[in-house]
Amino acid sequence: MGLKKMIQIVLEQGAEISKAYANPQSVKQTFHDATDLSGVFDAAHLTTTSIDRICSEIFQQRSREFFPQHVPVDEEKNMVVVVTAGQKYLISDPVDGSFNLSVGIQPVCTILGESLGQDLTSVTVYIPHTDRKLGELYFAQKGGGAFLSLVVPYNSVVELDILSLITNAKRLKVSSETDIGKVAVNFESTSDYVPLGEIYNELRCTSSPRYIGSSGAILCQVAEGRYGVYAHNSLEPWDTLPQLLVTEAGGVVWNFEGQPWKFKGYGVRDSIIAAANGDLYNAVLNIIRPSTSNDIRNHI
């Protein structure tokens, strides 16, 4: 029941994103302070949109209705969240890729995750517009695998059979390739990340790095095997939720120090490398932090 309700929320939010693509004049940009709560400057924080606020309102309303025992954590609402063991949290990125949406490009997705204390237990991601010409609904529950269901265009979630989307979904599997030169790599960073230029130059020598502007969408593609690696030096907690898709599809996810992700509160950032396997993780880590990669490799 919980997964079905989570899917309903992201599909409702996805309908608003679809309306925005159909009527781009309806998307109003808001530029604001690019410094987040941790004091990190990030140009991605410069833009939010009217659709972010609409999707945030959907999350706030539905979380109260469907998950009254959960603490809601919303990217669009500045809040203080003290994470306690045994408490359930519902964590939302109403629009992941707000700048993409504001200029009418893709991808854009909506992300919703559940955690028990610091541990992620389930996640749903919906990408309304894709190269498949259908919506892509990704979901995973800890220990239950990762799945993809294609969604035909819809005007109302009432039209959709969510249970059928769950039962007919395709199980995901990460790429089996271990050669960094044979997979697509997506590396993104905050704008003040000093080693950025050097890392990109190194990556170009071994692979073909990409940048698409939506961490949620790229993590889905790592889980599906379309990308081999996604790395970022400093992500918000809601941006990293789809990592559960990667691990449930057989991949590995650690930060730059080789530690697993934990939900530590609103705005508490961490680095991430999500890879199809340990070989690809270490290949990217060796470029990002060559002095530490050998130590971490011994723990993989």
KAJOWO-V614446 format. One line per field, one symbol per residue. phi: phi as a letter, one per 40 degrees, with the letter a starting at -180 (. if undefined). psi: psi as a letter, one per 40 degrees, with the letter a starting at -180 (. if undefined). Layout:
BEGIN
phi->???
psi->???
END
This chain:
BEGIN
phi->.ccdcccdccccccccccccccbccccbcbbadcccccgccaccccbbbccdccccccccccccccbcccccbbdcbcabbccbcgccbbbbbdbchdcdccbgbbcbabbabbbbgcbcbaabbbbcbaccgbcbbbaabdgbgbabbcbcdacacdccccccccccccccaccccbcdcbbcbbbbaccccccdcccccccccbabcbabgaccccccccccgcbcabbacabcccccdcdcccccchcbaaccbgbccbcbhcgccacabbbcacccdcccccccbdcbccccdcbc
psi->ddddddddddddddddddddddgdeehhihhahehadeehhhddedhiidddddddddddddddddgdeihhhhdehhihhhhihehhihhhgdhhfdddddefiiihihhhihihbehhdiiihhhdhieeeiihhiiiiheeiiihhhhiiididdeigddddddeihhihiiehehdeeihhhhiiieehdedddddddddddagiiheehdddddddddeedidihiiegiidddededddddeeeaihiaeeeiiiiheihehiiihhhididddddddddddgdeedddddee.
END
